[in-house]
Amino acid sequence: MDAAAALADLTQVSSQIEAAAVFDESGALLASTPADGTRGRVLVEGARSLLAAAAAVRREGAPTVVRVEAALREGSVFVVSEGPLAIVAVTAPEPTSGLVVYDLRTCLRAVAAPAEKPKRRRKKADDAAS
Amino acid sequence: MRLRRLVVLAAVAGPALALWARHRRGSAAERVTLGYADGSAVTLAAGSPGAERLLALARALVDPRA
């Protein structure tokens, strides 16, 4: 699915999300909501800094950090990565964390899923006969 | 007389206690949770090593004007 369409679906199902951006492992912005490129790039840079800082504080021998949730009085920030894609979202204060993470993962999987090919119509036997 | 003292004390200490409780609740709410690829997670409370840097980075995203 197109990243912008997946983000549109995300904001439709999760009213707690105020802003979000999807990016790839190189840091390229794929889509953001609101669709403001500047805000999107700020979100991506911040998310990459968060992931780097989280990797720096992780315990010895721990696996890769794939989720960062920062809860603040003013709101929360979520960064979720899955394969080559990652998503960052800013929410209102005290969101339902589990639900937000689930929605973010669903959005990433929708972006990662290959586009559905249009089904080929099989010719009817009588068409072939004529 | 004693009752009057109690009322005065409550009037003075009440708002101060409410402010302190609000500040404490707000600080406790600030935290960072790191989730790992194996499904485990760790939560860092505000003030713990590493948490402050992560919270500062997150604050810049929640309020870009800050």
N, CA and C atoms of all chains as a GROMACS GRO file, in nm:
protein
  588
    1MET      N    1   0.085  -0.120   0.000
    1MET     CA    2   0.000   0.000   0.000
    1MET      C    3   0.088   0.125   0.000
    2ASP      N    4   0.039   0.227  -0.062
    2ASP     CA    5   0.108   0.355  -0.064
    2ASP      C    6   0.122   0.408   0.080
    3ALA      N    7   0.238   0.464   0.116
    3ALA     CA    8   0.263   0.509   0.253
    3ALA      C    9   0.165   0.618   0.295
    4ALA      N   10   0.134   0.709   0.203
    4ALA     CA   11   0.041   0.818   0.237
    4ALA      C   12  -0.099   0.763   0.266
    5ALA      N   13  -0.140   0.663   0.188
    5ALA     CA   14  -0.272   0.602   0.210
    5ALA      C   15  -0.275   0.527   0.342
    6ALA      N   16  -0.164   0.459   0.374
    6ALA     CA   17  -0.156   0.385   0.501
    6ALA      C   18  -0.162   0.482   0.620
    7LEU      N   19  -0.097   0.597   0.605
    7LEU     CA   20  -0.101   0.697   0.713
    7LEU      C   21  -0.241   0.757   0.727
    8ALA      N   22  -0.308   0.774   0.614
    8ALA     CA   23  -0.445   0.827   0.618
    8ALA      C   24  -0.536   0.729   0.692
    9ASP      N   25  -0.517   0.599   0.665
    9ASP     CA   26  -0.595   0.495   0.735
    9ASP      C   27  -0.563   0.499   0.885
   10LEU      N   28  -0.434   0.517   0.915
   10LEU     CA   29  -0.390   0.517   1.055
   10LEU      C   30  -0.457   0.630   1.134
   11THR      N   31  -0.455   0.750   1.079
   11THR     CA   32  -0.513   0.863   1.152
   11THR      C   33  -0.665   0.852   1.160
   12GLN      N   34  -0.721   0.775   1.067
   12GLN     CA   35  -0.866   0.755   1.070
   12GLN      C   36  -0.905   0.662   1.186
   13VAL      N   37  -0.822   0.558   1.208
   13VAL     CA   38  -0.856   0.462   1.315
   13VAL      C   39  -0.804   0.505   1.451
   14SER      N   40  -0.699   0.586   1.454
   14SER     CA   41  -0.642   0.625   1.583
   14SER      C   42  -0.650   0.776   1.601
   15SER      N   43  -0.750   0.818   1.677
   15SER     CA   44  -0.770   0.962   1.699
   15SER      C   45  -0.665   1.019   1.794
   16GLN      N   46  -0.589   0.930   1.859
   16GLN     CA   47  -0.488   0.978   1.956
   16GLN      C   48  -0.364   1.032   1.885
   17ILE      N   49  -0.347   0.993   1.758
   17ILE     CA   50  -0.226   1.032   1.685
   17ILE      C   51  -0.244   1.172   1.625
   18GLU      N   52  -0.152   1.262   1.662
   18GLU     CA   53  -0.159   1.401   1.614
   18GLU      C   54  -0.072   1.422   1.491
   19ALA      N   55   0.041   1.353   1.485
   19ALA     CA   56   0.132   1.365   1.370
   19ALA      C   57   0.208   1.234   1.358
   20ALA      N   58   0.243   1.198   1.235
   20ALA     CA   59   0.317   1.073   1.213
   20ALA      C   60   0.394   1.081   1.083
   21ALA      N   61   0.500   1.001   1.075
   21ALA     CA   62   0.579   0.996   0.951
   21ALA      C   63   0.634   0.856   0.933
   22VAL      N   64   0.633   0.810   0.809
   22VAL     CA   65   0.691   0.679   0.775
   22VAL      C   66   0.822   0.705   0.702
   23PHE      N   67   0.925   0.632   0.739
   23PHE     CA   68   1.054   0.650   0.672
   23PHE      C   69   1.125   0.516   0.658
   24ASP      N   70   1.227   0.515   0.571
   24ASP     CA   71   1.300   0.388   0.553
   24ASP      C   72   1.434   0.393   0.627
   25GLU      N   73   1.510   0.284   0.617
   25GLU     CA   74   1.631   0.271   0.696
   25GLU      C   75   1.738   0.376   0.661
   26SER      N   76   1.727   0.434   0.540
   26SER     CA   77   1.823   0.538   0.503
   26SER      C   78   1.779   0.675   0.556
   27GLY      N   79   1.660   0.682   0.613
   27GLY     CA   80   1.609   0.807   0.667
   27GLY      C   81   1.524   0.885   0.569
   28ALA      N   82   1.496   0.825   0.454
   28ALA     CA   83   1.413   0.893   0.354
   28ALA      C   84   1.268   0.896   0.400
   29LEU      N   85   1.209   1.013   0.394
   29LEU     CA   86   1.068   1.030   0.433
   29LEU      C   87   0.979   0.975   0.324
   30LEU      N   88   0.893   0.878   0.358
   30LEU     CA   89   0.802   0.819   0.259
   30LEU      C   90   0.667   0.890   0.259
   31ALA      N   91   0.622   0.930   0.379
   31ALA     CA   92   0.496   1.004   0.389
   31ALA      C   93   0.484   1.058   0.530
   32SER      N   94   0.407   1.164   0.545
   32SER     CA   95   0.384   1.219   0.679
   32SER      C   96   0.244   1.275   0.688
   33THR      N   97   0.196   1.284   0.809
   33THR     CA   98   0.067   1.348   0.833
   33THR      C   99   0.079   1.434   0.959
   34PRO      N  100   0.042   1.561   0.952
   34PRO     CA  101  -0.006   1.633   0.836
   34PRO      C  102   0.097   1.631   0.723
   35ALA      N  103   0.049   1.638   0.601
   35ALA     CA  104   0.137   1.624   0.484
   35ALA      C  105   0.223   1.748   0.464
   36ASP      N  106   0.298   1.781   0.569
   36ASP     CA  107   0.387   1.897   0.564
   36ASP      C  108   0.529   1.841   0.565
   37GLY      N  109   0.598   1.856   0.454
   37GLY     CA  110   0.731   1.797   0.439
   37GLY      C  111   0.828   1.838   0.548
   38THR      N  112   0.822   1.965   0.589
   38THR     CA  113   0.916   2.015   0.691
   38THR      C  114   0.893   1.944   0.824
   39ARG      N  115   0.767   1.939   0.866
   39ARG     CA  116   0.733   1.871   0.993
   39ARG      C  117   0.770   1.723   0.983
   40GLY      N  118   0.744   1.664   0.866
   40GLY     CA  119   0.776   1.523   0.844
   40GLY      C  120   0.925   1.497   0.861
   41ARG      N  121   1.007   1.583   0.802
   41ARG     CA  122   1.152   1.565   0.811
   41ARG      C  123   1.201   1.584   0.954
   42VAL      N  124   1.140   1.680   1.028
   42VAL     CA  125   1.176   1.701   1.168
   42VAL      C  126   1.143   1.575   1.249
   43LEU      N  127   1.026   1.517   1.221
   43LEU     CA  128   0.985   1.395   1.291
   43LEU      C  129   1.084   1.281   1.263
   44VAL      N  130   1.123   1.267   1.136
   44VAL     CA  131   1.214   1.158   1.099
   44VAL      C  132   1.351   1.178   1.165
   45GLU      N  133   1.403   1.300   1.161
   45GLU     CA  134   1.534   1.326   1.224
   45GLU      C  135   1.528   1.296   1.373
   46GLY      N  136   1.420   1.341   1.438
   46GLY     CA  137   1.404   1.317   1.580
   46GLY      C  138   1.393   1.169   1.611
   47ALA      N  139   1.319   1.097   1.526
   47ALA     CA  140   1.301   0.953   1.547
   47ALA      C  141   1.434   0.879   1.534
   48ARG      N  142   1.513   0.920   1.435
   48ARG     CA  143   1.644   0.854   1.415
   48ARG      C  144   1.736   0.884   1.532
   49SER      N  145   1.729   1.006   1.584
   49SER     CA  146   1.810   1.041   1.702
   49SER      C  147   1.765   0.959   1.823
   50LEU      N  148   1.632   0.942   1.836
   50LEU     CA  149   1.579   0.862   1.948
   50LEU      C  150   1.627   0.717   1.938
   51LEU      N  151   1.621   0.660   1.818
   51LEU     CA  152   1.664   0.520   1.800
   51LEU      C  153   1.814   0.507   1.829
   52ALA      N  154   1.893   0.607   1.787
   52ALA     CA  155   2.037   0.602   1.811
   52ALA      C  156   2.066   0.614   1.961
   53ALA      N  157   1.995   0.707   2.028
   53ALA     CA  158   2.016   0.725   2.172
   53ALA      C  159   1.970   0.601   2.249
   54ALA      N  160   1.862   0.540   2.202
   54ALA     CA  161   1.811   0.419   2.268
   54ALA      C  162   1.910   0.304   2.252
   55ALA      N  163   1.972   0.295   2.134
   55ALA     CA  164   2.072   0.190   2.112
   55ALA      C  165   2.192   0.211   2.204
   56ALA      N  166   2.222   0.338   2.234
   56ALA     CA  167   2.336   0.369   2.320
   56ALA      C  168   2.311   0.331   2.466
   57VAL      N  169   2.184   0.334   2.510
   57VAL     CA  170   2.157   0.303   2.652
   57VAL      C  171   2.116   0.157   2.673
   58ARG      N  172   2.101   0.082   2.565
   58ARG     CA  173   2.054  -0.057   2.583
   58ARG      C  174   2.160  -0.140   2.656
   59ARG      N  175   2.111  -0.239   2.725
   59ARG     CA  176   2.200  -0.322   2.807
   59ARG      C  177   2.292  -0.407   2.718
   60GLU      N  178   2.404  -0.447   2.778
   60GLU     CA  179   2.506  -0.526   2.707
   60GLU      C  180   2.445  -0.654   2.649
   61GLY      N  181   2.468  -0.677   2.522
   61GLY     CA  182   2.420  -0.801   2.460
   61GLY      C  183   2.272  -0.804   2.427
   62ALA      N  184   2.204  -0.693   2.453
   62ALA     CA  185   2.058  -0.690   2.427
   62ALA      C  186   2.033  -0.685   2.277
   63PRO      N  187   1.920  -0.740   2.234
   63PRO     CA  188   1.887  -0.733   2.090
   63PRO      C  189   1.861  -0.589   2.046
   64THR      N  190   1.840  -0.572   1.919
   64THR     CA  191   1.816  -0.438   1.863
   64THR      C  192   1.690  -0.374   1.922
   65VAL      N  193   1.696  -0.244   1.940
   65VAL     CA  194   1.578  -0.170   1.987
   65VAL      C  195   1.485  -0.151   1.867
   66VAL      N  196   1.362  -0.198   1.881
   66VAL     CA  197   1.266  -0.186   1.770
   66VAL      C  198   1.147  -0.096   1.807
   67ARG      N  199   1.146  -0.050   1.934
   67ARG     CA  200   1.034   0.036   1.976
   67ARG      C  201   1.082   0.131   2.084
   68VAL      N  202   1.049   0.257   2.067
   68VAL     CA  203   1.078   0.358   2.170
   68VAL      C  204   0.948   0.430   2.199
   69GLU      N  205   0.911   0.432   2.326
   69GLU     CA  206   0.791   0.506   2.368
   69GLU      C  207   0.835   0.606   2.473
   70ALA      N  208   0.821   0.732   2.445
   70ALA     CA  209   0.856   0.834   2.543
   70ALA      C  210   0.729   0.903   2.588
   71ALA      N  211   0.697   0.891   2.716
   71ALA     CA  212   0.576   0.952   2.770
   71ALA      C  213   0.613   1.081   2.842
   72LEU      N  214   0.555   1.191   2.797
   72LEU     CA  215   0.579   1.321   2.858
   72LEU      C  216   0.447   1.379   2.905
   73ARG      N  217   0.455   1.482   2.986
   73ARG     CA  218   0.330   1.546   3.030
   73ARG      C  219   0.255   1.609   2.913
   74GLU      N  220   0.333   1.657   2.813
   74GLU     CA  221   0.272   1.728   2.700
   74GLU      C  222   0.218   1.634   2.593
   75GLY      N  223   0.262   1.509   2.595
   75GLY     CA  224   0.221   1.413   2.494
   75GLY      C  225   0.320   1.298   2.490
   76SER      N  226   0.300   1.207   2.398
   76SER     CA  227   0.391   1.092   2.387
   76SER      C  228   0.447   1.080   2.246
   77VAL      N  229   0.566   1.018   2.239
   77VAL     CA  230   0.630   0.994   2.110
   77VAL      C  231   0.653   0.844   2.098
   78PHE      N  232   0.618   0.788   1.986
   78PHE     CA  233   0.638   0.646   1.958
   78PHE      C  234   0.724   0.631   1.833
   79VAL      N  235   0.823   0.545   1.840
   79VAL     CA  236   0.899   0.509   1.721
   79VAL      C  237   0.897   0.357   1.713
   80VAL      N  238   0.850   0.304   1.602
   80VAL     CA  239   0.843   0.159   1.584
   80VAL      C  240   0.913   0.126   1.453
   81SER      N  241   1.005   0.030   1.456
   81SER     CA  242   1.070  -0.009   1.330
   81SER      C  243   1.042  -0.157   1.305
   82GLU      N  244   1.031  -0.188   1.179
   82GLU     CA  245   1.004  -0.326   1.139
   82GLU      C  246   1.071  -0.347   1.004
   83GLY      N  247   1.174  -0.428   1.001
   83GLY     CA  248   1.248  -0.448   0.876
   83GLY      C  249   1.312  -0.318   0.831
   84PRO      N  250   1.297  -0.288   0.703
   84PRO     CA  251   1.360  -0.165   0.651
   84PRO      C  252   1.277  -0.038   0.675
   85LEU      N  253   1.159  -0.054   0.735
   85LEU     CA  254   1.070   0.061   0.753
   85LEU      C  255   1.055   0.098   0.900
   86ALA      N  256   1.025   0.224   0.923
   86ALA     CA  257   0.999   0.270   1.060
   86ALA      C  258   0.893   0.377   1.056
   87ILE      N  259   0.828   0.397   1.171
   87ILE     CA  260   0.724   0.500   1.180
   87ILE      C  261   0.741   0.574   1.312
   88VAL      N  262   0.717   0.702   1.308
   88VAL     CA  263   0.722   0.784   1.429
   88VAL      C  264   0.586   0.852   1.443
   89ALA      N  265   0.537   0.860   1.566
   89ALA     CA  266   0.408   0.924   1.588
   89ALA      C  267   0.411   1.005   1.716
   90VAL      N  268   0.343   1.118   1.712
   90VAL     CA  269   0.326   1.204   1.830
   90VAL      C  270   0.179   1.196   1.868
   91THR      N  271   0.153   1.172   1.995
   91THR     CA  272   0.014   1.159   2.040
   91THR      C  273  -0.018   1.259   2.150
   92ALA      N  274  -0.144   1.266   2.183
   92ALA     CA  275  -0.190   1.346   2.297
   92ALA      C  276  -0.136   1.281   2.426
   93PRO      N  277  -0.140   1.353   2.539
   93PRO     CA  278  -0.091   1.293   2.664
   93PRO      C  279  -0.168   1.168   2.703
   94GLU      N  280  -0.098   1.076   2.768
   94GLU     CA  281  -0.153   0.951   2.821
   94GLU      C  282  -0.237   0.873   2.719
   95PRO      N  283  -0.175   0.834   2.608
   95PRO     CA  284  -0.249   0.754   2.510
   95PRO      C  285  -0.259   0.608   2.556
   96THR      N  286  -0.339   0.530   2.487
   96THR     CA  287  -0.345   0.386   2.514
   96THR      C  288  -0.229   0.323   2.438
   97SER      N  289  -0.115   0.309   2.506
   97SER     CA  290   0.010   0.271   2.441
   97SER      C  291   0.000   0.147   2.354
   98GLY      N  292  -0.059   0.041   2.411
   98GLY     CA  293  -0.067  -0.086   2.339
   98GLY      C  294  -0.142  -0.071   2.207
   99LEU      N  295  -0.247   0.006   2.213
   99LEU     CA  296  -0.330   0.026   2.094
   99LEU      C  297  -0.255   0.108   1.989
  100VAL      N  298  -0.184   0.211   2.035
  100VAL     CA  299  -0.108   0.296   1.941
  100VAL      C  300   0.000   0.212   1.873
  101VAL      N  301   0.073   0.132   1.952
  101VAL     CA  302   0.181   0.049   1.894
  101VAL      C  303   0.122  -0.050   1.793
  102TYR      N  304   0.008  -0.110   1.827
  102TYR     CA  305  -0.057  -0.204   1.736
  102TYR      C  306  -0.093  -0.134   1.605
  103ASP      N  307  -0.151  -0.014   1.616
  103ASP     CA  308  -0.191   0.061   1.495
  103ASP      C  309  -0.069   0.100   1.412
  104LEU      N  310   0.040   0.137   1.478
  104LEU     CA  311   0.161   0.176   1.405
  104LEU      C  312   0.219   0.055   1.330
  105ARG      N  313   0.220  -0.061   1.396
  105ARG     CA  314   0.271  -0.184   1.332
  105ARG      C  315   0.183  -0.220   1.212
  106THR      N  316   0.053  -0.208   1.230
  106THR     CA  317  -0.040  -0.240   1.121
  106THR      C  318  -0.012  -0.149   1.002
  107CYS      N  319   0.013  -0.022   1.030
  107CYS     CA  320   0.041   0.075   0.924
  107CYS      C  321   0.170   0.036   0.850
  108LEU      N  322   0.274   0.000   0.927
  108LEU     CA  323   0.402  -0.039   0.865
  108LEU      C  324   0.384  -0.163   0.778
  109ARG      N  325   0.307  -0.259   0.826
  109ARG     CA  326   0.286  -0.383   0.749
  109ARG      C  327   0.208  -0.354   0.622
  110ALA      N  328   0.116  -0.258   0.629
  110ALA     CA  329   0.040  -0.222   0.509
  110ALA      C  330   0.132  -0.159   0.405
  111VAL      N  331   0.228  -0.079   0.452
  111VAL     CA  332   0.322  -0.015   0.359
  111VAL      C  333   0.415  -0.120   0.299
  112ALA      N  334   0.456  -0.215   0.383
  112ALA     CA  335   0.552  -0.317   0.338
  112ALA      C  336   0.490  -0.420   0.246
  113ALA      N  337   0.359  -0.440   0.260
  113ALA     CA  338   0.291  -0.543   0.179
  113ALA      C  339   0.299  -0.507   0.032
  114PRO      N  340   0.328  -0.606  -0.053
  114PRO     CA  341   0.332  -0.577  -0.196
  114PRO      C  342   0.195  -0.536  -0.247
  115ALA      N  343   0.195  -0.446  -0.344
  115ALA     CA  344   0.068  -0.399  -0.399
  115ALA      C  345  -0.007  -0.515  -0.462
  116GLU      N  346  -0.136  -0.519  -0.439
  116GLU     CA  347  -0.218  -0.628  -0.492
  116GLU      C  348  -0.231  -0.614  -0.644
  117LYS      N  349  -0.198  -0.722  -0.714
  117LYS     CA  350  -0.209  -0.717  -0.860
  117LYS      C  351  -0.354  -0.732  -0.900
  118PRO      N  352  -0.397  -0.661  -1.005
  118PRO     CA  353  -0.535  -0.679  -1.050
  118PRO      C  354  -0.554  -0.821  -1.103
  119LYS      N  355  -0.665  -0.882  -1.063
  119LYS     CA  356  -0.688  -1.020  -1.104
  119LYS      C  357  -0.715  -1.029  -1.253
  120ARG      N  358  -0.654  -1.129  -1.314
  120ARG     CA  359  -0.674  -1.149  -1.457
  120ARG      C  360  -0.808  -1.218  -1.479
  121ARG      N  361  -0.885  -1.164  -1.570
  121ARG     CA  362  -1.016  -1.226  -1.596
  121ARG      C  363  -0.998  -1.344  -1.690
  122ARG      N  364  -1.055  -1.455  -1.644
  122ARG     CA  365  -1.045  -1.574  -1.730
  122ARG      C  366  -1.157  -1.572  -1.834
  123LYS      N  367  -1.116  -1.599  -1.952
  123LYS     CA  368  -1.218  -1.600  -2.059
  123LYS      C  369  -1.315  -1.714  -2.037
  124LYS      N  370  -1.439  -1.687  -2.060
  124LYS     CA  371  -1.539  -1.793  -2.046
  124LYS      C  372  -1.525  -1.893  -2.160
  125ALA      N  373  -1.563  -2.016  -2.135
  125ALA     CA  374  -1.549  -2.124  -2.233
  125ALA      C  375  -1.627  -2.093  -2.361
  126ASP      N  376  -1.745  -2.030  -2.340
  126ASP     CA  377  -1.826  -2.002  -2.460
  126ASP      C  378  -1.763  -1.892  -2.545
  127ASP      N  379  -1.690  -1.798  -2.479
  127ASP     CA  380  -1.619  -1.693  -2.554
  127ASP      C  381  -1.513  -1.757  -2.643
  128ALA      N  382  -1.443  -1.854  -2.581
  128ALA     CA  383  -1.334  -1.920  -2.652
  128ALA      C  384  -1.387  -2.002  -2.770
  129ALA      N  385  -1.504  -2.059  -2.749
  129ALA     CA  386  -1.562  -2.144  -2.853
  129ALA      C  387  -1.607  -2.063  -2.974
  130SER      N  388  -1.651  -1.937  -2.950
  130SER     CA  389  -1.702  -1.856  -3.061
  130SER      C  390  -1.592  -1.794  -3.146
  131MET      N  391  -1.082   2.772   6.947
  131MET     CA  392  -0.947   2.823   6.917
  131MET      C  393  -0.864   2.720   6.839
  132ARG      N  394  -0.873   2.594   6.892
  132ARG     CA  395  -0.798   2.486   6.828
  132ARG      C  396  -0.849   2.459   6.686
  133LEU      N  397  -0.982   2.462   6.676
  133LEU     CA  398  -1.045   2.439   6.546
  133LEU      C  399  -1.004   2.548   6.446
  134ARG      N  400  -0.997   2.670   6.495
  134ARG     CA  401  -0.959   2.783   6.409
  134ARG      C  402  -0.815   2.764   6.358
  135ARG      N  403  -0.729   2.717   6.444
  135ARG     CA  404  -0.589   2.691   6.404
  135ARG      C  405  -0.583   2.584   6.294
  136LEU      N  406  -0.664   2.483   6.314
  136LEU     CA  407  -0.669   2.373   6.214
  136LEU      C  408  -0.716   2.423   6.079
  137VAL      N  409  -0.817   2.509   6.082
  137VAL     CA  410  -0.871   2.563   5.956
  137VAL      C  411  -0.766   2.647   5.885
  138VAL      N  412  -0.694   2.729   5.961
  138VAL     CA  413  -0.588   2.814   5.905
  138VAL      C  414  -0.478   2.726   5.845
  139LEU      N  415  -0.440   2.624   5.922
  139LEU     CA  416  -0.334   2.532   5.875
  139LEU      C  417  -0.375   2.464   5.744
  140ALA      N  418  -0.501   2.419   5.739
  140ALA     CA  419  -0.551   2.352   5.619
  140ALA      C  420  -0.552   2.448   5.500
  141ALA      N  421  -0.590   2.574   5.528
  141ALA     CA  422  -0.597   2.674   5.420
  141ALA      C  423  -0.458   2.705   5.364
  142VAL      N  424  -0.358   2.700   5.450
  142VAL     CA  425  -0.221   2.731   5.406
  142VAL      C  426  -0.155   2.609   5.341
  143ALA      N  427  -0.166   2.495   5.409
  143ALA     CA  428  -0.095   2.375   5.363
  143ALA      C  429  -0.165   2.305   5.246
  144GLY      N  430  -0.297   2.319   5.237
  144GLY     CA  431  -0.374   2.249   5.133
  144GLY      C  432  -0.324   2.276   4.992
  145PRO      N  433  -0.322   2.403   4.950
  145PRO     CA  434  -0.276   2.431   4.814
  145PRO      C  435  -0.132   2.387   4.790
  146ALA      N  436  -0.046   2.403   4.890
  146ALA     CA  437   0.094   2.362   4.876
  146ALA      C  438   0.104   2.212   4.854
  147LEU      N  439   0.026   2.137   4.931
  147LEU     CA  440   0.026   1.990   4.916
  147LEU      C  441  -0.027   1.949   4.779
  148ALA      N  442  -0.132   2.018   4.735
  148ALA     CA  443  -0.191   1.987   4.604
  148ALA      C  444  -0.089   2.011   4.492
  149LEU      N  445  -0.015   2.122   4.503
  149LEU     CA  446   0.087   2.154   4.402
  149LEU      C  447   0.197   2.049   4.402
  150TRP      N  448   0.240   2.009   4.522
  150TRP     CA  449   0.347   1.910   4.535
  150TRP      C  450   0.302   1.777   4.473
  151ALA      N  451   0.177   1.738   4.504
  151ALA     CA  452   0.125   1.610   4.452
  151ALA      C  453   0.115   1.614   4.300
  152ARG      N  454   0.074   1.730   4.247
  152ARG     CA  455   0.061   1.744   4.102
  152ARG      C  456   0.198   1.733   4.034
  153HIS      N  457   0.297   1.799   4.095
  153HIS     CA  458   0.432   1.796   4.040
  153HIS      C  459   0.488   1.653   4.041
  154ARG      N  460   0.462   1.585   4.155
  154ARG     CA  461   0.511   1.448   4.171
  154ARG      C  462   0.446   1.353   4.069
  155ARG      N  463   0.316   1.372   4.050
  155ARG     CA  464   0.244   1.286   3.956
  155ARG      C  465   0.295   1.310   3.814
  156GLY      N  466   0.320   1.437   3.781
  156GLY     CA  467   0.370   1.472   3.648
  156GLY      C  468   0.506   1.413   3.622
  157SER      N  469   0.595   1.419   3.720
  157SER     CA  470   0.730   1.365   3.703
  157SER      C  471   0.727   1.215   3.686
  158ALA      N  472   0.640   1.151   3.766
  158ALA     CA  473   0.633   1.005   3.761
  158ALA      C  474   0.581   0.959   3.626
  159ALA      N  475   0.498   1.043   3.563
  159ALA     CA  476   0.438   1.004   3.436
  159ALA      C  477   0.542   1.005   3.324
  160GLU      N  478   0.651   1.079   3.343
  160GLU     CA  479   0.751   1.088   3.237
  160GLU      C  480   0.843   0.966   3.242
  161ARG      N  481   0.846   0.895   3.132
  161ARG     CA  482   0.926   0.773   3.127
  161ARG      C  483   0.951   0.734   2.981
  162VAL      N  484   1.048   0.646   2.963
  162VAL     CA  485   1.078   0.595   2.828
  162VAL      C  486   1.075   0.443   2.834
  163THR      N  487   1.007   0.382   2.741
  163THR     CA  488   1.006   0.236   2.731
  163THR      C  489   1.078   0.196   2.604
  164LEU      N  490   1.174   0.107   2.618
  164LEU     CA  491   1.248   0.057   2.502
  164LEU      C  492   1.205  -0.087   2.478
  165GLY      N  493   1.162  -0.116   2.357
  165GLY     CA  494   1.122  -0.252   2.321
  165GLY      C  495   1.229  -0.314   2.234
  166TYR      N  496   1.263  -0.438   2.261
  166TYR     CA  497   1.369  -0.507   2.187
  166TYR      C  498   1.312  -0.606   2.087
  167ALA      N  499   1.399  -0.645   1.994
  167ALA     CA  500   1.357  -0.735   1.886
  167ALA      C  501   1.308  -0.870   1.939
  168ASP      N  502   1.353  -0.913   2.057
  168ASP     CA  503   1.310  -1.042   2.111
  168ASP      C  504   1.178  -1.032   2.188
  169GLY      N  505   1.117  -0.913   2.188
  169GLY     CA  506   0.988  -0.896   2.255
  169GLY      C  507   1.000  -0.844   2.398
  170SER      N  508   1.121  -0.839   2.452
  170SER     CA  509   1.139  -0.786   2.588
  170SER      C  510   1.136  -0.634   2.584
  171ALA      N  511   1.120  -0.574   2.701
  171ALA     CA  512   1.114  -0.429   2.709
  171ALA      C  513   1.168  -0.382   2.843
  172VAL      N  514   1.214  -0.260   2.846
  172VAL     CA  515   1.262  -0.202   2.971
  172VAL      C  516   1.210  -0.059   2.979
  173THR      N  517   1.167  -0.019   3.099
  173THR     CA  518   1.116   0.117   3.117
  173THR      C  519   1.213   0.197   3.202
  174LEU      N  520   1.249   0.314   3.151
  174LEU     CA  521   1.341   0.403   3.222
  174LEU      C  522   1.259   0.521   3.275
  175ALA      N  523   1.259   0.539   3.406
  175ALA     CA  524   1.186   0.651   3.465
  175ALA      C  525   1.266   0.779   3.447
  176ALA      N  526   1.196   0.891   3.447
  176ALA     CA  527   1.266   1.020   3.436
  176ALA      C  528   1.368   1.030   3.548
  177GLY      N  529   1.488   1.072   3.515
  177GLY     CA  530   1.594   1.086   3.616
  177GLY      C  531   1.691   0.970   3.615
  178SER      N  532   1.652   0.859   3.553
  178SER     CA  533   1.743   0.743   3.549
  178SER      C  534   1.844   0.764   3.436
  179PRO      N  535   1.961   0.697   3.444
  179PRO     CA  536   2.063   0.718   3.342
  179PRO      C  537   2.010   0.686   3.202
  180GLY      N  538   2.032   0.776   3.111
  180GLY     CA  539   1.989   0.755   2.973
  180GLY      C  540   1.852   0.810   2.942
  181ALA      N  541   1.766   0.816   3.043
  181ALA     CA  542   1.629   0.859   3.018
  181ALA      C  543   1.621   1.007   2.982
  182GLU      N  544   1.702   1.088   3.047
  182GLU     CA  545   1.691   1.234   3.025
  182GLU      C  546   1.719   1.273   2.880
  183ARG      N  547   1.821   1.210   2.821
  183ARG     CA  548   1.854   1.241   2.680
  183ARG      C  549   1.737   1.201   2.589
  184LEU      N  550   1.682   1.084   2.615
  184LEU     CA  551   1.570   1.036   2.533
  184LEU      C  552   1.446   1.125   2.551
  185LEU      N  553   1.421   1.167   2.676
  185LEU     CA  554   1.305   1.252   2.702
  185LEU      C  555   1.322   1.389   2.636
  186ALA      N  556   1.446   1.440   2.637
  186ALA     CA  557   1.472   1.570   2.574
  186ALA      C  558   1.448   1.562   2.423
  187LEU      N  559   1.493   1.453   2.363
  187LEU     CA  560   1.471   1.434   2.218
  187LEU      C  561   1.322   1.424   2.187
  188ALA      N  562   1.250   1.350   2.273
  188ALA     CA  563   1.106   1.334   2.253
  188ALA      C  564   1.032   1.467   2.273
  189ARG      N  565   1.079   1.546   2.369
  189ARG     CA  566   1.013   1.674   2.398
  189ARG      C  567   1.021   1.767   2.274
  190ALA      N  568   1.133   1.759   2.206
  190ALA     CA  569   1.152   1.843   2.086
  190ALA      C  570   1.053   1.804   1.976
  191LEU      N  571   1.009   1.679   1.977
  191LEU     CA  572   0.913   1.634   1.875
  191LEU      C  573   0.769   1.668   1.915
  192VAL      N  574   0.740   1.656   2.046
  192VAL     CA  575   0.604   1.685   2.091
  192VAL      C  576   0.575   1.834   2.076
  193ASP      N  577   0.672   1.915   2.113
  193ASP     CA  578   0.656   2.059   2.100
  193ASP      C  579   0.774   2.114   2.022
  194PRO      N  580   0.762   2.123   1.889
  194PRO     CA  581   0.876   2.167   1.807
  194PRO      C  582   0.923   2.307   1.839
  195ARG      N  583   0.838   2.387   1.907
  195ARG     CA  584   0.879   2.525   1.940
  195ARG      C  585   0.970   2.529   2.062
  196ALA      N  586   0.970   2.417   2.140
  196ALA     CA  587   1.048   2.414   2.265
  196ALA      C  588   1.198   2.414   2.236
   0.00000   0.00000   0.00000
